[in-house]
Amino acid sequence: MVTFSGVQPSGIVTLGNYLGALKHFKAHGAKEDNLYCIVDLHALTSTTDSKALKAQSKTLAAIYMALGIHEHSTIFIQSHVPMHSELAWILQCTARMGELERMTQFKDKSAKKINVNTGLFTYPTLMAADILLYDTNIVPVGIDQKQHIELTRDLAERFNNTYREIFTIPEPQIAKHGAKIYSLTEPTKKMSKSDENVKSFISILDDEATIRRKIKSATTDSVGEINFDEENQPGVSNLLTIYSLCKEISIDQTLEHFNGQNYGFLKSEVAQAIVDELTPIQDRYNQIMSDKDLLNSTLKAGSEVAGKKAWRKMQKVKKAVGFYNE
């Protein structure tokens, strides 16, 4: 079984990113076929700051390593493996305009009319290339990315039917609980690093005082009772979700822990759970960032492993579509 996941180095890694995706990377076990990619090509759809992109790619790679992912899986940077771009073009020629126009993320972002480039439009075909290059079986994603995986499956099946059986059809893996962590200030919205209110999200690198301050000011409600009711008590439910994921216990166990307690106790406990979860990661991250040779050698080795896999797949793709190579 091959697992592939890619995360953009486009800024802050939030607690939502961690609990919704990165934390689960460790649960996939010690398998060399697991690939975790820093998708810097995707980041070009939203940034032209070259210095920031380089720095953020380094930061994300160090976070991956702080999670221990490199100890049993392949981590690499997307732009280090040129076959991603090569396959993306072929899949663009396989995709239909209507399919890409229906992508929810494109419609949402283009509606804001901020940097609406063609890369934003064709983004899903590059994501499909990322996945299909490695005969991926499982793609851990948030709910908001499920549509892109469905398109990837459609493109793979269309290519296989048009030419011959080349691509493995991937399956999305969406956590049943905690797939989406919500804003601390507007708990009906997804936690987002792009939110103008910095109190709405927690960075995976926030210090203890900042974490406690943000949780203390998190929106709750006037009900006064701790219940898991996402419709009527979204703020409280969001805090309960965060606690249960940090502690790796069920919502029922979480509710039992908070039975009869008040919101002040809830926030204090949630803040402590986050601090306990993130502090070891932050300690390892700081060590890795101070060891440039370790970081660079790990990424180079990962790119070599991924590159060999991608090259073999592209030879089959090129032969199938009829590229001349005698």
C-alpha positions as CSV (number, residue, x, y, z in Angstrom):
1,M,0.0,0.0,0.0
2,V,1.4,3.4,-1.0
3,T,0.4,6.5,0.9
4,F,1.0,10.0,-0.6
5,S,0.3,13.4,0.9
6,G,1.4,16.9,-0.1
7,V,1.4,20.1,2.0
8,Q,2.0,23.6,0.6
9,P,4.8,25.6,2.1
10,S,2.7,28.7,1.9
11,G,3.0,30.0,5.4
12,I,2.0,29.0,8.9
13,V,1.2,25.4,9.7
14,T,-1.8,25.6,12.0
15,L,-3.1,23.3,14.7
16,G,-5.8,22.5,12.2
17,N,-3.3,21.3,9.6
18,Y,-1.6,19.3,12.3
19,L,-4.6,17.6,13.8
20,G,-6.4,17.2,10.5
21,A,-3.5,15.8,8.6
22,L,0.1,15.8,9.8
23,K,-0.6,14.0,13.1
24,H,-2.1,11.1,11.1
25,F,1.1,10.7,9.0
26,K,2.7,9.0,12.0
27,A,-0.2,6.5,12.2
28,H,0.5,5.1,8.7
29,G,3.4,3.1,10.1
30,A,6.9,2.3,9.1
31,K,6.5,1.8,5.4
32,E,9.1,2.9,2.9
33,D,6.3,3.3,0.3
34,N,4.9,6.3,2.2
35,L,5.7,9.6,0.5
36,Y,5.2,13.0,2.0
37,C,5.8,15.9,-0.3
38,I,6.4,19.6,0.2
39,V,4.4,20.9,-2.8
40,D,6.3,24.1,-3.6
41,L,5.0,24.2,-7.2
42,H,1.5,24.5,-5.9
43,A,2.5,27.4,-3.7
44,L,3.3,29.5,-6.8
45,T,-0.5,29.9,-7.3
46,S,-0.6,32.2,-4.3
47,T,2.9,33.7,-3.8
48,T,5.6,35.5,-5.8
49,D,7.9,36.0,-2.7
50,S,10.9,33.8,-3.5
51,K,12.6,34.3,-0.2
52,A,9.5,33.4,1.7
53,L,8.9,30.3,-0.4
54,K,12.4,29.0,0.2
55,A,12.2,29.7,4.0
56,Q,8.8,28.2,4.3
57,S,9.8,25.0,2.4
58,K,12.7,24.6,4.9
59,T,10.4,25.2,7.8
60,L,7.9,22.6,6.6
61,A,10.6,20.1,5.9
62,A,11.9,20.6,9.5
63,I,8.4,20.1,10.9
64,Y,8.0,16.8,8.9
65,M,11.3,15.7,10.4
66,A,10.3,16.9,13.9
67,L,7.3,14.6,13.6
68,G,9.7,11.7,12.8
69,I,8.2,11.1,9.4
70,H,11.6,10.8,7.7
71,E,12.6,7.9,10.0
72,H,10.2,5.5,8.2
73,S,8.9,7.3,5.1
74,T,10.2,9.4,2.2
75,I,10.0,13.2,2.4
76,F,11.0,15.4,-0.5
77,I,10.4,18.7,-2.2
78,Q,8.1,18.6,-5.2
79,S,10.2,20.8,-7.5
80,H,13.2,18.5,-7.0
81,V,11.3,15.8,-9.0
82,P,10.6,17.4,-12.5
83,M,8.3,14.5,-13.5
84,H,5.5,16.1,-11.4
85,S,5.3,19.0,-13.9
86,E,5.7,16.7,-16.9
87,L,2.8,14.5,-15.9
88,A,0.7,17.5,-14.9
89,W,0.8,18.7,-18.6
90,I,-0.4,15.3,-19.9
91,L,-3.2,15.3,-17.4
92,Q,-4.2,18.8,-18.4
93,C,-4.7,17.4,-21.8
94,T,-6.8,14.7,-20.3
95,A,-9.0,16.9,-18.1
96,R,-12.0,18.8,-19.4
97,M,-12.6,22.6,-18.9
98,G,-15.9,21.9,-17.2
99,E,-14.3,19.6,-14.6
100,L,-11.8,22.2,-13.6
101,E,-14.4,25.0,-13.5
102,R,-16.5,23.0,-11.1
103,M,-13.7,22.7,-8.5
104,T,-15.0,24.4,-5.4
105,Q,-11.7,25.8,-4.3
106,F,-11.1,27.5,-7.6
107,K,-14.6,29.0,-7.5
108,D,-14.1,30.2,-4.0
109,K,-10.7,31.8,-4.6
110,S,-11.5,33.2,-8.0
111,A,-14.6,34.9,-6.5
112,K,-12.3,37.0,-4.4
113,K,-10.5,38.1,-7.6
114,I,-7.1,38.0,-6.0
115,N,-4.3,36.6,-8.1
116,V,-6.5,34.5,-10.3
117,N,-3.8,32.9,-12.4
118,T,-4.1,29.9,-14.7
119,G,-2.1,27.8,-12.2
120,L,-5.0,28.2,-9.8
121,F,-7.3,26.8,-12.5
122,T,-5.1,23.8,-13.4
123,Y,-4.0,23.2,-9.8
124,P,-6.0,20.0,-9.5
125,T,-4.2,18.4,-12.5
126,L,-0.9,19.0,-10.8
127,M,-2.3,17.5,-7.6
128,A,-3.4,14.5,-9.6
129,A,0.1,14.1,-11.1
130,D,1.6,14.2,-7.6
131,I,-0.6,11.3,-6.6
132,L,-0.6,9.2,-9.8
133,L,3.2,9.2,-10.2
134,Y,3.7,6.8,-7.3
135,D,0.9,4.3,-7.8
136,T,-0.7,5.8,-4.7
137,N,-3.4,3.7,-3.0
138,I,-4.3,6.1,-0.1
139,V,-4.4,9.9,0.1
140,P,-5.0,11.4,3.5
141,V,-6.9,14.6,2.9
142,G,-9.3,17.0,4.6
143,I,-12.9,17.1,3.6
144,D,-12.2,20.2,1.5
145,Q,-9.8,18.2,-0.7
146,K,-12.1,15.3,-1.4
147,Q,-13.4,16.8,-4.7
148,H,-9.8,16.9,-6.0
149,I,-9.3,13.2,-5.2
150,E,-12.5,12.4,-7.1
151,L,-11.1,14.3,-10.1
152,T,-7.8,12.5,-9.8
153,R,-9.7,9.2,-9.9
154,D,-11.7,10.3,-13.0
155,L,-8.5,11.4,-14.8
156,A,-6.7,8.1,-14.0
157,E,-9.6,6.1,-15.2
158,R,-10.0,8.2,-18.4
159,F,-6.3,7.8,-19.2
160,N,-6.4,4.1,-18.5
161,N,-9.4,3.7,-20.8
162,T,-7.9,5.9,-23.6
163,Y,-4.5,4.4,-23.7
164,R,-3.9,1.4,-21.4
165,E,-3.8,0.5,-17.7
166,I,-1.1,2.7,-16.3
167,F,-2.4,4.4,-13.2
168,T,-3.6,3.0,-9.9
169,I,-6.9,4.4,-8.8
170,P,-6.4,6.1,-5.4
171,E,-8.7,6.3,-2.4
172,P,-9.1,9.3,-0.1
173,Q,-8.6,8.8,3.6
174,I,-10.6,11.3,5.6
175,A,-10.5,11.1,9.4
176,K,-13.9,10.3,10.7
177,H,-13.4,12.7,13.6
178,G,-11.5,16.0,13.5
179,A,-11.0,16.2,9.8
180,K,-11.7,19.9,10.1
181,I,-10.7,22.1,13.0
182,Y,-12.5,25.4,13.2
183,S,-11.6,29.0,13.9
184,L,-11.2,29.9,17.5
185,T,-13.0,33.2,16.9
186,E,-15.6,32.1,14.3
187,P,-16.2,28.4,15.0
188,T,-18.4,27.9,12.0
189,K,-15.4,28.6,9.7
190,K,-12.4,26.4,9.1
191,M,-9.2,27.3,11.0
192,S,-7.1,29.2,8.5
193,K,-3.6,30.7,8.5
194,S,-4.9,33.4,6.1
195,D,-7.4,34.7,8.7
196,E,-6.7,38.3,9.4
197,N,-7.4,37.8,13.1
198,V,-4.4,35.9,14.5
199,K,-6.5,34.9,17.5
200,S,-8.5,32.6,15.2
201,F,-5.7,30.0,14.7
202,I,-2.9,28.4,16.6
203,S,0.4,27.9,14.8
204,I,2.2,24.6,15.4
205,L,5.2,26.8,16.5
206,D,3.3,29.1,18.8
207,D,4.9,29.3,22.3
208,E,3.0,28.2,25.5
209,A,1.9,31.7,26.5
210,T,0.5,32.4,23.1
211,I,-1.4,29.2,23.0
212,R,-2.9,29.7,26.4
213,R,-3.9,33.3,25.5
214,K,-5.6,32.3,22.2
215,I,-7.5,29.4,23.9
216,K,-8.6,31.6,26.7
217,S,-10.2,34.1,24.3
218,A,-11.8,31.4,22.1
219,T,-15.5,31.9,21.3
220,T,-17.9,29.7,23.2
221,D,-21.5,30.5,23.9
222,S,-24.1,31.5,26.6
223,V,-25.4,27.9,27.2
224,G,-23.0,27.3,30.1
225,E,-22.9,23.5,29.7
226,I,-20.2,21.5,28.0
227,N,-21.9,19.5,25.3
228,F,-20.8,18.2,21.9
229,D,-23.3,19.9,19.7
230,E,-21.7,21.2,16.5
231,E,-24.9,23.0,15.4
232,N,-25.9,24.8,18.6
233,Q,-22.5,24.9,20.4
234,P,-19.9,25.0,17.6
235,G,-17.2,26.8,19.7
236,V,-17.4,24.3,22.6
237,S,-17.6,21.4,20.2
238,N,-14.5,22.6,18.4
239,L,-12.6,22.8,21.7
240,L,-13.8,19.3,22.7
241,T,-12.6,18.0,19.3
242,I,-9.1,19.6,19.8
243,Y,-8.8,18.1,23.2
244,S,-9.9,14.6,22.1
245,L,-7.4,14.6,19.2
246,C,-4.5,15.8,21.3
247,K,-5.3,13.2,24.0
248,E,-6.2,10.5,21.4
249,I,-9.5,9.7,23.2
250,S,-13.0,9.6,22.0
251,I,-15.5,12.4,22.3
252,D,-17.5,10.3,24.8
253,Q,-14.4,10.0,27.0
254,T,-13.8,13.7,26.5
255,L,-17.3,14.6,27.6
256,E,-16.9,12.3,30.7
257,H,-13.7,14.2,31.6
258,F,-15.5,17.5,31.4
259,N,-18.8,16.4,33.0
260,G,-20.1,19.1,35.3
261,Q,-17.2,21.5,34.6
262,N,-17.4,25.1,33.4
263,Y,-15.9,26.8,30.3
264,G,-12.9,28.1,32.2
265,F,-11.9,24.6,33.1
266,L,-12.5,23.4,29.6
267,K,-10.2,26.1,28.1
268,S,-7.5,25.5,30.7
269,E,-7.5,21.8,29.9
270,V,-7.6,22.3,26.2
271,A,-4.7,24.7,26.3
272,Q,-2.6,22.3,28.4
273,A,-3.4,19.4,26.0
274,I,-2.2,21.5,23.1
275,V,1.0,22.6,24.9
276,D,1.7,18.9,25.8
277,E,1.2,17.9,22.2
278,L,3.3,20.6,20.5
279,T,6.2,21.2,22.9
280,P,8.1,18.0,22.0
281,I,7.6,18.7,18.3
282,Q,8.9,22.3,18.8
283,D,11.9,21.0,20.7
284,R,12.9,18.6,17.9
285,Y,12.1,21.3,15.2
286,N,14.6,23.7,16.8
287,Q,17.3,21.0,16.9
288,I,16.7,20.2,13.2
289,M,16.7,23.8,12.1
290,S,20.1,24.2,13.7
291,D,21.5,21.2,11.8
292,K,21.5,22.3,8.1
293,D,23.4,19.3,6.9
294,L,20.9,16.9,8.4
295,L,18.0,18.7,6.8
296,N,19.6,19.0,3.4
297,S,20.9,15.4,3.3
298,T,17.4,14.1,4.3
299,L,15.7,16.0,1.5
300,K,18.3,15.0,-1.1
301,A,17.9,11.3,-0.2
302,G,14.1,11.7,-0.3
303,S,14.2,13.3,-3.7
304,E,16.4,10.6,-5.1
305,V,14.0,7.9,-3.9
306,A,11.0,9.7,-5.2
307,G,12.7,10.6,-8.5
308,K,13.5,7.0,-9.3
309,K,9.9,6.0,-8.7
310,A,8.6,8.9,-10.7
311,W,11.0,8.3,-13.6
312,R,9.9,4.7,-14.0
313,K,6.2,5.7,-14.0
314,M,6.8,8.4,-16.6
315,Q,8.5,6.0,-19.0
316,K,5.3,3.9,-19.0
317,V,3.2,7.0,-19.5
318,K,5.3,8.3,-22.4
319,K,5.2,5.0,-24.1
320,A,1.4,4.7,-23.7
321,V,0.7,8.2,-25.2
322,G,3.1,7.6,-28.1
323,F,6.0,9.8,-27.5
324,Y,8.8,8.9,-29.9
325,N,11.9,7.6,-28.0
326,E,13.9,5.2,-30.1
